[in-house]
Amino acid sequence: MATKEDKYEDNASGKYYCDTECIDCDLCRETAPENFTRNDDGGYSFLYKQPENEEEEALCQEAMEGCPVEAIGNDGAD
């Protein structure tokens, strides 16, 4: 389970984030490309834009639920 204490600083401020458990599998970037991107130097994904509409929210939720290592979190705070 993702923890906000271990989230990457690259993440956009808000409720969704990726933490240090990320294995750079591309799933979140494929699922929600408008919200997730890759840190090429670090070899991990992060949330560069919080969801701005219902579709993006649903895709971020899908990415979180599909993450094989549970590296995506949602702490519920905006």
Secondary structure, 3 states (H helix, E strand, C coil): CCCHHHECCCCCCCCEEEECCCCCCCHHHHHCCCCEEEECCCCEEEECCCCCCHHHHHHHHHHHHHCCCCCEEECCCC
